[in-house]
């Protein structure tokens, strides 16, 4: 007897059962994504992040706050190495400045060696010729250093409708973010603060 192909076997399953199986699979995938984020929020290492000024027109889009950080721009030491490329996954070592905010200490393609007090965050290169951001928020596009613009997946933050006015009307130099970073470098925003006071906290689920 000739064996049935996979398509033939699937074709023998009633349409209703196939629809139910697809729905269950989608629910399981969604649950896995939610649980992964919840694990980062529950067990990740907390880091404090300054925010830097960006185009005001892009700051608040509906219910999303658009954010940028000093660690979004990193100087890359490429001496004797191939240059980084757009879209490449990288690992950024984070130390702390005198105020306790996260500060980029280096970037590499491979997981860096562990160092006391260092946190490693994973990101993706979105530009290989970025301008640096000075402490006063002005842009520094001079110099010959290889500056990378890196995205960490924490550049936008959902705010429930009606709860974003305080952020929308506040000088962004006063806005601070507390993020959690997992042992594999994945990051998620935990809290938004203004003048050091929490204005919104992300629930685990």
Long-range contacts (C-beta under 8 A, 24 or more apart in sequence): 34-205, 36-186, 37-188, 37-204, 38-204, 38-205, 39-182, 40-180, 40-181, 40-182, 40-186, 40-187, 40-188, 41-180, 41-188, 41-190, 41-202, 41-204, 42-204, 43-180, 43-182, 44-179, 44-180, 44-181, 44-182, 44-186, 44-187, 44-188, 45-119, 45-180, 45-181, 45-182, 46-178, 46-179, 46-180, 46-181, 46-190, 47-94, 47-102, 47-119, 47-121, 47-178, 47-179, 47-180, 47-181, 48-100, 48-101, 48-102, 48-176, 48-177, 48-178, 49-101, 49-102, 49-154, 49-176, 49-177, 49-178, 49-179, 50-101, 50-176, 51-172, 51-173, 51-175, 51-176, 51-177, 52-133, 52-137, 52-172, 53-137, 53-172, 53-173, 54-172, 59-168, 59-172, 60-164, 60-167, 60-168, 63-158, 63-159, 63-160, 63-161, 63-164, 64-156, 64-157, 64-158, 64-159, 65-156, 65-157, 65-159, 65-164, 65-167, 65-168, 65-192, 66-155, 66-156, 67-154, 67-155, 67-156, 67-157, 67-175, 67-177, 68-133, 68-155, 69-102, 69-177, 70-101, 70-103, 70-104, 70-133, 71-102, 71-103, 71-104, 71-121, 71-150, 71-152, 72-133, 72-149, 72-150, 72-151, 72-152, 72-155, 73-130, 73-131, 73-132, 73-133, 73-147, 73-148, 73-149, 73-150, 74-104, 74-106, 74-107, 74-147, 74-148, 74-150, 75-104, 75-132, 75-145, 75-146, 75-147, 75-148, 76-107, 76-145, 76-146, 76-147, 76-148, 77-106, 77-146, 78-146, 83-128, 83-146, 84-109, 84-125, 84-128, 84-146, 84-148, 85-125, 85-128, 86-125, 86-126, 86-127, 86-128, 87-124, 87-125, 87-126, 88-124, 88-125, 89-122, 89-123, 89-124, 90-122, 90-123, 90-124, 90-125, 90-148, 90-150, 91-120, 91-121, 91-122, 91-123, 91-185, 92-120, 92-121, 92-122, 92-123, 92-150, 92-152, 93-118, 93-119, 93-120, 94-118, 94-119, 94-120, 94-121, 101-176, 107-148, 107-150, 111-185, 119-181, 120-181, 120-185, 121-152, 121-181, 121-185, 121-187, 122-152, 122-184, 122-185, 122-186, 122-187, 123-150, 123-151, 123-152, 123-153, 124-150, 124-151, 125-149, 125-150, 126-150, 126-151, 137-173, 152-187, 153-186, 153-187, 153-188, 154-179, 154-187, 154-188, 154-189, 157-189, 157-192, 157-202, 159-192, 159-200, 163-200, 166-194, 166-199, 167-192, 167-194, 167-199, 167-200, 170-194
